[in-house]
Amino acid sequence: MSAYMLWLNASREKIKSDHPGISITDLSKKAGEIWKGMSKEKKEEWDRKAEDARREYEKAMKEYEGGRGESSKR
């Protein structure tokens, strides 16, 4: 998942509470505006989280594929 999507998932409820009754379309637009105005340092923090999540996913897939191969040999 991209840094933006991780941030959006973590921020969606706050945006909703800050803008009661906001439509999904407007929420998406507002989130894009907030992300665009975010500092480079904050975005880098989410980039690191996205990279960590990608590594965890790859590790889990290797374990899954490795385990699947073992069970098919039995």
All heavy atoms as a GROMACS GRO file, in nm:
protein
  605
    1MET      N    1   0.084  -0.117   0.000
    1MET     CA    2   0.000   0.000   0.000
    1MET      C    3   0.090   0.124   0.000
    1MET      O    4   0.194   0.126   0.064
    1MET     CB    5  -0.088  -0.003   0.125
    1MET     CG    6  -0.213   0.078   0.111
    1MET     SD    7  -0.322   0.073   0.255
    1MET     CE    8  -0.370  -0.095   0.265
    2SER      N    9   0.048   0.224  -0.070
    2SER     CA   10   0.128   0.346  -0.080
    2SER      C   11   0.126   0.424   0.051
    2SER      O   12   0.038   0.404   0.136
    2SER     CB   13   0.074   0.435  -0.192
    2SER     OG   14  -0.051   0.490  -0.154
    3ALA      N   15   0.221   0.514   0.066
    3ALA     CA   16   0.228   0.600   0.184
    3ALA      C   17   0.099   0.679   0.198
    3ALA      O   18   0.043   0.693   0.308
    3ALA     CB   19   0.348   0.693   0.174
    4TYR      N   20   0.049   0.731   0.087
    4TYR     CA   21  -0.074   0.809   0.090
    4TYR      C   22  -0.191   0.725   0.140
    4TYR      O   23  -0.270   0.770   0.224
    4TYR     CB   24  -0.106   0.866  -0.048
    4TYR     CG   25  -0.242   0.933  -0.054
    4TYR    CD1   26  -0.261   1.058   0.007
    4TYR    CD2   27  -0.350   0.872  -0.115
    4TYR    CE1   28  -0.386   1.119   0.005
    4TYR    CE2   29  -0.475   0.932  -0.118
    4TYR     CZ   30  -0.492   1.056  -0.058
    4TYR     OH   31  -0.615   1.116  -0.059
    5MET      N   32  -0.204   0.603   0.091
    5MET     CA   33  -0.317   0.518   0.132
    5MET      C   34  -0.307   0.480   0.279
    5MET      O   35  -0.408   0.475   0.350
    5MET     CB   36  -0.325   0.393   0.044
    5MET     CG   37  -0.369   0.423  -0.098
    5MET     SD   38  -0.526   0.513  -0.109
    5MET     CE   39  -0.639   0.393  -0.042
    6LEU      N   40  -0.186   0.453   0.328
    6LEU     CA   41  -0.170   0.425   0.471
    6LEU      C   42  -0.212   0.547   0.553
    6LEU      O   43  -0.283   0.534   0.654
    6LEU     CB   44  -0.024   0.389   0.503
    6LEU     CG   45   0.022   0.251   0.461
    6LEU    CD1   46   0.172   0.236   0.487
    6LEU    CD2   47  -0.054   0.143   0.535
    7TRP      N   48  -0.166   0.665   0.511
    7TRP     CA   49  -0.202   0.788   0.581
    7TRP      C   50  -0.354   0.810   0.576
    7TRP      O   51  -0.415   0.843   0.678
    7TRP     CB   52  -0.128   0.908   0.520
    7TRP     CG   53  -0.180   1.037   0.573
    7TRP    CD1   54  -0.145   1.096   0.692
    7TRP    CD2   55  -0.280   1.120   0.512
    7TRP    NE1   56  -0.218   1.211   0.707
    7TRP    CE2   57  -0.301   1.228   0.600
    7TRP    CE3   58  -0.352   1.113   0.395
    7TRP    CZ2   59  -0.392   1.330   0.571
    7TRP    CZ3   60  -0.443   1.214   0.366
    7TRP    CH2   61  -0.462   1.321   0.454
    8LEU      N   62  -0.412   0.790   0.460
    8LEU     CA   63  -0.556   0.811   0.444
    8LEU      C   64  -0.635   0.718   0.536
    8LEU      O   65  -0.729   0.760   0.604
    8LEU     CB   66  -0.599   0.791   0.299
    8LEU     CG   67  -0.747   0.809   0.270
    8LEU    CD1   68  -0.796   0.949   0.308
    8LEU    CD2   69  -0.775   0.781   0.122
    9ASN      N   70  -0.597   0.591   0.542
    9ASN     CA   71  -0.665   0.496   0.629
    9ASN      C   72  -0.654   0.538   0.776
    9ASN      O   73  -0.750   0.524   0.852
    9ASN     CB   74  -0.610   0.355   0.610
    9ASN     CG   75  -0.654   0.293   0.481
    9ASN    OD1   76  -0.752   0.334   0.420
    9ASN    ND2   77  -0.579   0.194   0.436
   10ALA      N   78  -0.539   0.592   0.814
   10ALA     CA   79  -0.519   0.636   0.952
   10ALA      C   80  -0.589   0.769   0.981
   10ALA      O   81  -0.624   0.797   1.096
   10ALA     CB   82  -0.369   0.649   0.981
   11SER      N   83  -0.613   0.850   0.879
   11SER     CA   84  -0.665   0.986   0.898
   11SER      C   85  -0.812   1.002   0.863
   11SER      O   86  -0.872   1.106   0.895
   11SER     CB   87  -0.584   1.082   0.811
   11SER     OG   88  -0.447   1.074   0.843
   12ARG      N   89  -0.871   0.905   0.800
   12ARG     CA   90  -1.009   0.918   0.749
   12ARG      C   91  -1.108   0.959   0.858
   12ARG      O   92  -1.187   1.052   0.839
   12ARG     CB   93  -1.053   0.788   0.684
   12ARG     CG   94  -1.189   0.796   0.618
   12ARG     CD   95  -1.227   0.666   0.549
   12ARG     NE   96  -1.153   0.654   0.423
   12ARG     CZ   97  -1.059   0.562   0.399
   12ARG    NH1   98  -1.029   0.473   0.489
   12ARG    NH2   99  -0.997   0.558   0.283
   13GLU      N  100  -1.105   0.894   0.972
   13GLU     CA  101  -1.202   0.925   1.078
   13GLU      C  102  -1.183   1.065   1.133
   13GLU      O  103  -1.280   1.133   1.163
   13GLU     CB  104  -1.195   0.820   1.190
   13GLU     CG  105  -1.245   0.683   1.148
   13GLU     CD  106  -1.386   0.685   1.090
   13GLU    OE1  107  -1.474   0.753   1.147
   13GLU    OE2  108  -1.408   0.618   0.986
   14LYS      N  109  -1.060   1.111   1.144
   14LYS     CA  110  -1.035   1.247   1.191
   14LYS      C  111  -1.089   1.349   1.092
   14LYS      O  112  -1.151   1.448   1.131
   14LYS     CB  113  -0.886   1.271   1.213
   14LYS     CG  114  -0.852   1.416   1.244
   14LYS     CD  115  -0.760   1.430   1.357
   14LYS     CE  116  -0.719   1.571   1.390
   14LYS     NZ  117  -0.819   1.674   1.389
   15ILE      N  118  -1.068   1.324   0.965
   15ILE     CA  119  -1.120   1.415   0.862
   15ILE      C  120  -1.272   1.419   0.870
   15ILE      O  121  -1.333   1.526   0.864
   15ILE     CB  122  -1.072   1.374   0.721
   15ILE    CG1  123  -0.919   1.389   0.711
   15ILE    CG2  124  -1.139   1.459   0.615
   15ILE    CD1  125  -0.858   1.329   0.586
   16LYS      N  126  -1.334   1.301   0.887
   16LYS     CA  127  -1.480   1.295   0.899
   16LYS      C  128  -1.529   1.374   1.021
   16LYS      O  129  -1.628   1.445   1.013
   16LYS     CB  130  -1.528   1.150   0.912
   16LYS     CG  131  -1.532   1.074   0.784
   16LYS     CD  132  -1.588   0.935   0.814
   16LYS     CE  133  -1.597   0.848   0.694
   16LYS     NZ  134  -1.650   0.714   0.727
   17SER      N  135  -1.460   1.358   1.134
   17SER     CA  136  -1.503   1.428   1.255
   17SER      C  137  -1.480   1.579   1.245
   17SER      O  138  -1.556   1.657   1.301
   17SER     CB  139  -1.435   1.371   1.380
   17SER     OG  140  -1.297   1.402   1.380
   18ASP      N  141  -1.376   1.619   1.172
   18ASP     CA  142  -1.350   1.762   1.152
   18ASP      C  143  -1.447   1.825   1.053
   18ASP      O  144  -1.463   1.947   1.052
   18ASP     CB  145  -1.206   1.784   1.102
   18ASP     CG  146  -1.102   1.754   1.207
   18ASP    OD1  147  -1.137   1.739   1.326
   18ASP    OD2  148  -0.982   1.745   1.170
   19HIS      N  149  -1.510   1.743   0.969
   19HIS     CA  150  -1.603   1.791   0.865
   19HIS      C  151  -1.729   1.704   0.866
   19HIS      O  152  -1.749   1.623   0.776
   19HIS     CB  153  -1.536   1.788   0.728
   19HIS     CG  154  -1.412   1.868   0.720
   19HIS    ND1  155  -1.289   1.818   0.757
   19HIS    CD2  156  -1.391   1.995   0.682
   19HIS    CE1  157  -1.198   1.912   0.742
   19HIS    NE2  158  -1.257   2.020   0.697
   20PRO      N  159  -1.814   1.721   0.968
   20PRO     CA  160  -1.934   1.637   0.980
   20PRO      C  161  -2.020   1.643   0.852
   20PRO      O  162  -2.036   1.749   0.792
   20PRO     CB  163  -2.010   1.696   1.098
   20PRO     CG  164  -1.910   1.777   1.173
   20PRO     CD  165  -1.808   1.822   1.072
   21GLY      N  166  -2.068   1.528   0.812
   21GLY     CA  167  -2.155   1.521   0.696
   21GLY      C  168  -2.085   1.529   0.562
   21GLY      O  169  -2.149   1.535   0.458
   22ILE      N  170  -1.953   1.524   0.562
   22ILE     CA  171  -1.877   1.533   0.438
   22ILE      C  172  -1.905   1.410   0.352
   22ILE      O  173  -1.913   1.298   0.402
   22ILE     CB  174  -1.726   1.550   0.467
   22ILE    CG1  175  -1.650   1.591   0.341
   22ILE    CG2  176  -1.667   1.426   0.527
   22ILE    CD1  177  -1.507   1.636   0.367
   23SER      N  178  -1.922   1.432   0.224
   23SER     CA  179  -1.946   1.319   0.133
   23SER      C  180  -1.814   1.245   0.107
   23SER      O  181  -1.705   1.299   0.131
   23SER     CB  182  -2.003   1.368   0.000
   23SER     OG  183  -1.905   1.439  -0.074
   24ILE      N  184  -1.825   1.126   0.056
   24ILE     CA  185  -1.705   1.046   0.027
   24ILE      C  186  -1.619   1.120  -0.077
   24ILE      O  187  -1.497   1.125  -0.063
   24ILE     CB  188  -1.744   0.906  -0.024
   24ILE    CG1  189  -1.807   0.828   0.091
   24ILE    CG2  190  -1.624   0.832  -0.079
   24ILE    CD1  191  -1.867   0.695   0.051
   25THR      N  192  -1.682   1.176  -0.176
   25THR     CA  193  -1.608   1.249  -0.280
   25THR      C  194  -1.536   1.368  -0.221
   25THR      O  195  -1.417   1.390  -0.248
   25THR     CB  196  -1.706   1.296  -0.391
   25THR    OG1  197  -1.774   1.184  -0.442
   25THR    CG2  198  -1.632   1.367  -0.502
   26ASP      N  199  -1.606   1.445  -0.138
   26ASP     CA  200  -1.544   1.562  -0.077
   26ASP      C  201  -1.436   1.523   0.023
   26ASP      O  202  -1.336   1.593   0.038
   26ASP     CB  203  -1.649   1.652  -0.011
   26ASP     CG  204  -1.736   1.723  -0.113
   26ASP    OD1  205  -1.692   1.737  -0.230
   26ASP    OD2  206  -1.848   1.764  -0.078
   27LEU      N  207  -1.457   1.410   0.092
   27LEU     CA  208  -1.356   1.362   0.184
   27LEU      C  209  -1.228   1.329   0.108
   27LEU      O  210  -1.118   1.364   0.152
   27LEU     CB  211  -1.405   1.238   0.259
   27LEU     CG  212  -1.311   1.188   0.367
   27LEU    CD1  213  -1.390   1.144   0.489
   27LEU    CD2  214  -1.225   1.074   0.317
   28SER      N  215  -1.242   1.267  -0.006
   28SER     CA  216  -1.125   1.233  -0.089
   28SER      C  217  -1.053   1.359  -0.135
   28SER      O  218  -0.929   1.366  -0.132
   28SER     CB  219  -1.166   1.150  -0.210
   28SER     OG  220  -1.220   1.028  -0.168
   29LYS      N  221  -1.129   1.458  -0.176
   29LYS     CA  222  -1.069   1.585  -0.218
   29LYS      C  223  -0.997   1.652  -0.102
   29LYS      O  224  -0.885   1.701  -0.118
   29LYS     CB  225  -1.176   1.678  -0.274
   29LYS     CG  226  -1.231   1.637  -0.408
   29LYS     CD  227  -1.341   1.731  -0.452
   29LYS     CE  228  -1.408   1.683  -0.580
   29LYS     NZ  229  -1.520   1.770  -0.620
   30LYS      N  230  -1.063   1.655   0.014
   30LYS     CA  231  -1.004   1.718   0.133
   30LYS      C  232  -0.876   1.646   0.173
   30LYS      O  233  -0.775   1.709   0.206
   30LYS     CB  234  -1.105   1.718   0.248
   30LYS     CG  235  -1.060   1.796   0.367
   30LYS     CD  236  -1.052   1.941   0.329
   30LYS     CE  237  -1.022   2.029   0.447
   30LYS     NZ  238  -0.993   2.167   0.406
   31ALA      N  239  -0.880   1.513   0.170
   31ALA     CA  240  -0.761   1.434   0.206
   31ALA      C  241  -0.646   1.466   0.110
   31ALA      O  242  -0.531   1.482   0.154
   31ALA     CB  243  -0.794   1.285   0.203
   32GLY      N  244  -0.676   1.477  -0.018
   32GLY     CA  245  -0.573   1.513  -0.115
   32GLY      C  246  -0.513   1.649  -0.087
   32GLY      O  247  -0.391   1.668  -0.097
   33GLU      N  248  -0.597   1.744  -0.049
   33GLU     CA  249  -0.547   1.879  -0.015
   33GLU      C  250  -0.456   1.874   0.107
   33GLU      O  251  -0.350   1.938   0.108
   33GLU     CB  252  -0.665   1.972   0.014
   33GLU     CG  253  -0.749   2.007  -0.105
   33GLU     CD  254  -0.877   2.080  -0.066
   33GLU    OE1  255  -0.893   2.120   0.052
   33GLU    OE2  256  -0.963   2.098  -0.154
   34ILE      N  257  -0.499   1.800   0.209
   34ILE     CA  258  -0.419   1.789   0.331
   34ILE      C  259  -0.285   1.723   0.300
   34ILE      O  260  -0.179   1.769   0.344
   34ILE     CB  261  -0.496   1.711   0.440
   34ILE    CG1  262  -0.620   1.789   0.484
   34ILE    CG2  263  -0.405   1.681   0.559
   34ILE    CD1  264  -0.717   1.709   0.570
   35TRP      N  265  -0.289   1.613   0.224
   35TRP     CA  266  -0.166   1.541   0.189
   35TRP      C  267  -0.072   1.632   0.110
   35TRP      O  268   0.048   1.637   0.135
   35TRP     CB  269  -0.200   1.415   0.110
   35TRP     CG  270  -0.079   1.338   0.066
   35TRP    CD1  271  -0.024   1.340  -0.058
   35TRP    CD2  272   0.001   1.249   0.144
   35TRP    NE1  273   0.085   1.256  -0.062
   35TRP    CE2  274   0.103   1.200   0.060
   35TRP    CE3  275  -0.004   1.206   0.276
   35TRP    CZ2  276   0.199   1.110   0.106
   35TRP    CZ3  277   0.091   1.116   0.320
   35TRP    CH2  278   0.191   1.069   0.236
   36LYS      N  279  -0.128   1.704   0.015
   36LYS     CA  280  -0.047   1.792  -0.069
   36LYS      C  281   0.021   1.901   0.014
   36LYS      O  282   0.136   1.937  -0.012
   36LYS     CB  283  -0.135   1.856  -0.176
   36LYS     CG  284  -0.058   1.928  -0.283
   36LYS     CD  285  -0.151   1.974  -0.394
   36LYS     CE  286  -0.072   2.038  -0.506
   36LYS     NZ  287  -0.159   2.078  -0.617
   37GLY      N  288  -0.047   1.949   0.118
   37GLY     CA  289   0.009   2.054   0.203
   37GLY      C  290   0.097   2.003   0.316
   37GLY      O  291   0.155   2.083   0.390
   38MET      N  292   0.108   1.873   0.329
   38MET     CA  293   0.186   1.814   0.437
   38MET      C  294   0.335   1.835   0.415
   38MET      O  295   0.383   1.835   0.301
   38MET     CB  296   0.154   1.664   0.445
   38MET     CG  297   0.198   1.597   0.572
   38MET     SD  298   0.155   1.423   0.574
   38MET     CE  299  -0.022   1.429   0.574
   39SER      N  300   0.407   1.850   0.523
   39SER     CA  301   0.552   1.872   0.514
   39SER      C  302   0.622   1.748   0.458
   39SER      O  303   0.572   1.635   0.470
   39SER     CB  304   0.610   1.905   0.651
   39SER     OG  305   0.609   1.791   0.735
   40LYS      N  306   0.739   1.771   0.403
   40LYS     CA  307   0.820   1.662   0.348
   40LYS      C  308   0.854   1.561   0.458
   40LYS      O  309   0.851   1.440   0.435
   40LYS     CB  310   0.948   1.720   0.287
   40LYS     CG  311   1.038   1.618   0.226
   40LYS     CD  312   1.163   1.682   0.167
   40LYS     CE  313   1.257   1.576   0.114
   40LYS     NZ  314   1.380   1.635   0.061
   41GLU      N  315   0.882   1.611   0.577
   41GLU     CA  316   0.919   1.523   0.688
   41GLU      C  317   0.804   1.430   0.726
   41GLU      O  318   0.824   1.312   0.752
   41GLU     CB  319   0.961   1.605   0.811
   41GLU     CG  320   1.092   1.679   0.793
   41GLU     CD  321   1.078   1.808   0.711
   41GLU    OE1  322   0.965   1.862   0.700
   41GLU    OE2  323   1.181   1.853   0.656
   42LYS      N  324   0.682   1.484   0.729
   42LYS     CA  325   0.566   1.401   0.762
   42LYS      C  326   0.543   1.295   0.654
   42LYS      O  327   0.512   1.180   0.685
   42LYS     CB  328   0.440   1.487   0.777
   42LYS     CG  329   0.431   1.559   0.908
   42LYS     CD  330   0.390   1.461   1.015
   42LYS     CE  331   0.344   1.537   1.137
   42LYS     NZ  332   0.310   1.448   1.245
   43LYS      N  333   0.557   1.335   0.529
   43LYS     CA  334   0.539   1.239   0.420
   43LYS      C  335   0.646   1.130   0.426
   43LYS      O  336   0.617   1.012   0.401
   43LYS     CB  337   0.543   1.308   0.284
   43LYS     CG  338   0.417   1.387   0.255
   43LYS     CD  339   0.424   1.450   0.118
   43LYS     CE  340   0.301   1.532   0.089
   43LYS     NZ  341   0.306   1.595  -0.043
   44GLU      N  342   0.768   1.168   0.462
   44GLU     CA  343   0.876   1.069   0.473
   44GLU      C  344   0.846   0.967   0.582
   44GLU      O  345   0.879   0.850   0.569
   44GLU     CB  346   1.009   1.138   0.497
   44GLU     CG  347   1.063   1.208   0.374
   44GLU     CD  348   1.188   1.290   0.399
   44GLU    OE1  349   1.226   1.309   0.516
   44GLU    OE2  350   1.246   1.337   0.300
   45GLU      N  351   0.781   1.013   0.689
   45GLU     CA  352   0.741   0.922   0.797
   45GLU      C  353   0.645   0.816   0.741
   45GLU      O  354   0.660   0.696   0.769
   45GLU     CB  355   0.671   1.002   0.906
   45GLU     CG  356   0.615   0.921   1.019
   45GLU     CD  357   0.538   1.006   1.119
   45GLU    OE1  358   0.567   1.126   1.132
   45GLU    OE2  359   0.446   0.950   1.182
   46TRP      N  360   0.550   0.857   0.660
   46TRP     CA  361   0.455   0.762   0.599
   46TRP      C  362   0.522   0.679   0.491
   46TRP      O  363   0.486   0.562   0.472
   46TRP     CB  364   0.332   0.836   0.547
   46TRP     CG  365   0.247   0.881   0.662
   46TRP    CD1  366   0.243   1.006   0.718
   46TRP    CD2  367   0.161   0.799   0.740
   46TRP    NE1  368   0.158   1.006   0.825
   46TRP    CE2  369   0.105   0.880   0.841
   46TRP    CE3  370   0.124   0.666   0.734
   46TRP    CZ2  371   0.015   0.831   0.934
   46TRP    CZ3  372   0.034   0.617   0.827
   46TRP    CH2  373  -0.019   0.700   0.926
   47ASP      N  374   0.622   0.734   0.422
   47ASP     CA  375   0.699   0.655   0.326
   47ASP      C  376   0.769   0.540   0.396
   47ASP      O  377   0.772   0.427   0.346
   47ASP     CB  378   0.802   0.742   0.253
   47ASP     CG  379   0.741   0.833   0.149
   47ASP    OD1  380   0.631   0.802   0.098
   47ASP    OD2  381   0.802   0.938   0.120
   48ARG      N  382   0.826   0.568   0.515
   48ARG     CA  383   0.893   0.462   0.592
   48ARG      C  384   0.794   0.355   0.636
   48ARG      O  385   0.823   0.236   0.628
   48ARG     CB  386   0.964   0.522   0.714
   48ARG     CG  387   1.092   0.594   0.681
   48ARG     CD  388   1.171   0.632   0.804
   48ARG     NE  389   1.100   0.724   0.891
   48ARG     CZ  390   1.097   0.857   0.877
   48ARG    NH1  391   1.163   0.913   0.777
   48ARG    NH2  392   1.031   0.933   0.960
   49LYS      N  393   0.676   0.398   0.679
   49LYS     CA  394   0.574   0.301   0.720
   49LYS      C  395   0.531   0.214   0.601
   49LYS      O  396   0.511   0.094   0.617
   49LYS     CB  397   0.452   0.374   0.778
   49LYS     CG  398   0.480   0.436   0.912
   49LYS     CD  399   0.358   0.509   0.965
   49LYS     CE  400   0.390   0.576   1.098
   49LYS     NZ  401   0.272   0.639   1.159
   50ALA      N  402   0.519   0.275   0.485
   50ALA     CA  403   0.481   0.199   0.365
   50ALA      C  404   0.591   0.099   0.328
   50ALA      O  405   0.562  -0.015   0.292
   50ALA     CB  406   0.453   0.294   0.249
   51GLU      N  407   0.715   0.141   0.340
   51GLU     CA  408   0.826   0.052   0.310
   51GLU      C  409   0.830  -0.064   0.409
   51GLU      O  410   0.853  -0.180   0.370
   51GLU     CB  411   0.959   0.130   0.311
   51GLU     CG  412   1.080   0.048   0.275
   51GLU     CD  413   1.077  -0.011   0.135
   51GLU    OE1  414   1.008   0.043   0.047
   51GLU    OE2  415   1.144  -0.113   0.114
   52ASP      N  416   0.809  -0.036   0.537
   52ASP     CA  417   0.804  -0.142   0.639
   52ASP      C  418   0.692  -0.240   0.609
   52ASP      O  419   0.710  -0.362   0.619
   52ASP     CB  420   0.786  -0.082   0.779
   52ASP     CG  421   0.908  -0.006   0.828
   52ASP    OD1  422   1.017  -0.021   0.769
   52ASP    OD2  423   0.893   0.071   0.925
   53ALA      N  424   0.576  -0.188   0.572
   53ALA     CA  425   0.462  -0.274   0.539
   53ALA      C  426   0.492  -0.360   0.417
   53ALA      O  427   0.455  -0.479   0.412
   53ALA     CB  428   0.337  -0.188   0.516
   54ARG      N  429   0.560  -0.303   0.318
   54ARG     CA  430   0.596  -0.379   0.198
   54ARG      C  431   0.690  -0.493   0.234
   54ARG      O  432   0.673  -0.607   0.188
   54ARG     CB  433   0.662  -0.288   0.095
   54ARG     CG  434   0.694  -0.359  -0.037
   54ARG     CD  435   0.778  -0.275  -0.131
   54ARG     NE  436   0.908  -0.242  -0.078
   54ARG     CZ  437   1.014  -0.326  -0.074
   54ARG    NH1  438   1.003  -0.448  -0.121
   54ARG    NH2  439   1.128  -0.287  -0.023
   55ARG      N  440   0.788  -0.465   0.320
   55ARG     CA  441   0.882  -0.570   0.362
   55ARG      C  442   0.811  -0.681   0.436
   55ARG      O  443   0.839  -0.800   0.415
   55ARG     CB  444   0.992  -0.511   0.449
   55ARG     CG  445   1.098  -0.439   0.372
   55ARG     CD  446   1.220  -0.410   0.460
   55ARG     NE  447   1.291  -0.299   0.406
   55ARG     CZ  448   1.296  -0.177   0.458
   55ARG    NH1  449   1.236  -0.150   0.572
   55ARG    NH2  450   1.364  -0.081   0.400
   56GLU      N  451   0.719  -0.645   0.526
   56GLU     CA  452   0.643  -0.744   0.602
   56GLU      C  453   0.559  -0.830   0.508
   56GLU      O  454   0.550  -0.951   0.525
   56GLU     CB  455   0.554  -0.676   0.706
   56GLU     CG  456   0.629  -0.622   0.824
   56GLU     CD  457   0.696  -0.732   0.906
   56GLU    OE1  458   0.633  -0.837   0.931
   56GLU    OE2  459   0.814  -0.714   0.943
   57TYR      N  460   0.499  -0.768   0.409
   57TYR     CA  461   0.418  -0.840   0.311
   57TYR      C  462   0.505  -0.940   0.234
   57TYR      O  463   0.469  -1.056   0.218
   57TYR     CB  464   0.351  -0.742   0.215
   57TYR     CG  465   0.283  -0.810   0.099
   57TYR    CD1  466   0.158  -0.869   0.114
   57TYR    CD2  467   0.345  -0.817  -0.025
   57TYR    CE1  468   0.096  -0.932   0.008
   57TYR    CE2  469   0.283  -0.881  -0.133
   57TYR     CZ  470   0.159  -0.939  -0.115
   57TYR     OH  471   0.099  -1.003  -0.219
   58GLU      N  472   0.620  -0.893   0.187
   58GLU     CA  473   0.710  -0.981   0.112
   58GLU      C  474   0.756  -1.098   0.197
   58GLU      O  475   0.763  -1.212   0.150
   58GLU     CB  476   0.828  -0.902   0.057
   58GLU     CG  477   0.790  -0.810  -0.057
   58GLU     CD  478   0.905  -0.723  -0.105
   58GLU    OE1  479   1.014  -0.724  -0.042
   58GLU    OE2  480   0.885  -0.654  -0.206
   59LYS      N  481   0.788  -1.072   0.323
   59LYS     CA  482   0.830  -1.178   0.414
   59LYS      C  483   0.718  -1.280   0.434
   59LYS      O  484   0.740  -1.400   0.427
   59LYS     CB  485   0.870  -1.117   0.549
   59LYS     CG  486   0.913  -1.217   0.651
   59LYS     CD  487   0.945  -1.148   0.783
   59LYS     CE  488   0.970  -1.251   0.891
   59LYS     NZ  489   0.980  -1.190   1.023
   60ALA      N  490   0.596  -1.230   0.455
   60ALA     CA  491   0.482  -1.318   0.475
   60ALA      C  492   0.455  -1.402   0.350
   60ALA      O  493   0.423  -1.521   0.360
   60ALA     CB  494   0.359  -1.237   0.513
   61MET      N  495   0.470  -1.342   0.233
   61MET     CA  496   0.447  -1.416   0.109
   61MET      C  497   0.552  -1.526   0.090
   61MET      O  498   0.520  -1.636   0.048
   61MET     CB  499   0.448  -1.322  -0.011
   61MET     CG  500   0.321  -1.241  -0.024
   61MET     SD  501   0.170  -1.340  -0.034
   61MET     CE  502   0.195  -1.425  -0.190
   62LYS      N  503   0.678  -1.495   0.123
   62LYS     CA  504   0.783  -1.597   0.113
   62LYS      C  505   0.753  -1.714   0.207
   62LYS      O  506   0.770  -1.830   0.170
   62LYS     CB  507   0.919  -1.537   0.143
   62LYS     CG  508   0.974  -1.455   0.030
   62LYS     CD  509   1.111  -1.399   0.064
   62LYS     CE  510   1.158  -1.308  -0.049
   62LYS     NZ  511   1.287  -1.247  -0.017
   63GLU      N  512   0.710  -1.681   0.330
   63GLU     CA  513   0.678  -1.786   0.425
   63GLU      C  514   0.559  -1.868   0.376
   63GLU      O  515   0.558  -1.991   0.386
   63GLU     CB  516   0.649  -1.726   0.562
   63GLU     CG  517   0.772  -1.670   0.630
   63GLU     CD  518   0.740  -1.594   0.757
   63GLU    OE1  519   0.621  -1.587   0.798
   63GLU    OE2  520   0.835  -1.539   0.816
   64TYR      N  521   0.459  -1.800   0.323
   64TYR     CA  522   0.340  -1.869   0.272
   64TYR      C  523   0.376  -1.959   0.155
   64TYR      O  524   0.338  -2.077   0.152
   64TYR     CB  525   0.235  -1.766   0.229
   64TYR     CG  526   0.119  -1.828   0.155
   64TYR    CD1  527   0.021  -1.898   0.223
   64TYR    CD2  528   0.109  -1.816   0.016
   64TYR    CE1  529  -0.086  -1.955   0.155
   64TYR    CE2  530   0.003  -1.872  -0.052
   64TYR     CZ  531  -0.094  -1.942   0.017
   64TYR     OH  532  -0.199  -1.998  -0.051
   65GLU      N  533   0.451  -1.906   0.061
   65GLU     CA  534   0.489  -1.984  -0.056
   65GLU      C  535   0.581  -2.099  -0.018
   65GLU      O  536   0.570  -2.209  -0.073
   65GLU     CB  537   0.554  -1.894  -0.161
   65GLU     CG  538   0.454  -1.800  -0.225
   65GLU     CD  539   0.518  -1.693  -0.310
   65GLU    OE1  540   0.642  -1.679  -0.309
   65GLU    OE2  541   0.443  -1.622  -0.379
   66GLY      N  542   0.670  -2.077   0.077
   66GLY     CA  543   0.758  -2.183   0.124
   66GLY      C  544   0.681  -2.294   0.193
   66GLY      O  545   0.704  -2.412   0.170
   67GLY      N  546   0.586  -2.256   0.275
   67GLY     CA  547   0.504  -2.355   0.346
   67GLY      C  548   0.414  -2.431   0.253
   67GLY      O  549   0.389  -2.550   0.268
   68ARG      N  550   0.364  -2.365   0.152
   68ARG     CA  551   0.277  -2.428   0.053
   68ARG      C  552   0.354  -2.533  -0.025
   68ARG      O  553   0.303  -2.640  -0.053
   68ARG     CB  554   0.220  -2.322  -0.040
   68ARG     CG  555   0.088  -2.358  -0.097
   68ARG     CD  556   0.028  -2.243  -0.169
   68ARG     NE  557   0.114  -2.208  -0.283
   68ARG     CZ  558   0.073  -2.135  -0.385
   68ARG    NH1  559  -0.048  -2.087  -0.386
   68ARG    NH2  560   0.153  -2.108  -0.484
   69GLY      N  561   0.477  -2.503  -0.055
   69GLY     CA  562   0.560  -2.598  -0.129
   69GLY      C  563   0.588  -2.722  -0.046
   69GLY      O  564   0.590  -2.833  -0.098
   70GLU      N  565   0.607  -2.704   0.083
   70GLU     CA  566   0.634  -2.818   0.168
   70GLU      C  567   0.513  -2.911   0.177
   70GLU      O  568   0.526  -3.031   0.171
   70GLU     CB  569   0.672  -2.770   0.310
   70GLU     CG  570   0.808  -2.706   0.318
   70GLU     CD  571   0.920  -2.803   0.283
   70GLU    OE1  572   0.917  -2.918   0.331
   70GLU    OE2  573   1.009  -2.763   0.207
   71SER      N  574   0.394  -2.853   0.189
   71SER     CA  575   0.276  -2.938   0.204
   71SER      C  576   0.245  -3.012   0.074
   71SER      O  577   0.188  -3.121   0.077
   71SER     CB  578   0.154  -2.854   0.247
   71SER     OG  579   0.123  -2.762   0.147
   72SER      N  580   0.283  -2.958  -0.038
   72SER     CA  581   0.254  -3.026  -0.164
   72SER      C  582   0.349  -3.143  -0.187
   72SER      O  583   0.321  -3.230  -0.265
   72SER     CB  584   0.261  -2.927  -0.282
   72SER     OG  585   0.392  -2.878  -0.297
   73LYS      N  586   0.462  -3.146  -0.115
   73LYS     CA  587   0.556  -3.256  -0.129
   73LYS      C  588   0.512  -3.378  -0.051
   73LYS      O  589   0.558  -3.486  -0.073
   73LYS     CB  590   0.694  -3.213  -0.080
   73LYS     CG  591   0.761  -3.112  -0.171
   73LYS     CD  592   0.896  -3.071  -0.116
   73LYS     CE  593   0.960  -2.963  -0.200
   73LYS     NZ  594   1.085  -2.916  -0.144
   74ARG      N  595   0.422  -3.359   0.046
   74ARG     CA  596   0.380  -3.469   0.132
   74ARG      C  597   0.288  -3.562   0.063
   74ARG      O  598   0.222  -3.559  -0.023
   74ARG     CB  599   0.311  -3.413   0.257
   74ARG     CG  600   0.410  -3.341   0.343
   74ARG     CD  601   0.340  -3.293   0.468
   74ARG     NE  602   0.432  -3.198   0.532
   74ARG     CZ  603   0.396  -3.110   0.618
   74ARG    NH1  604   0.273  -3.098   0.655
   74ARG    NH2  605   0.483  -3.031   0.672
   0.00000   0.00000   0.00000
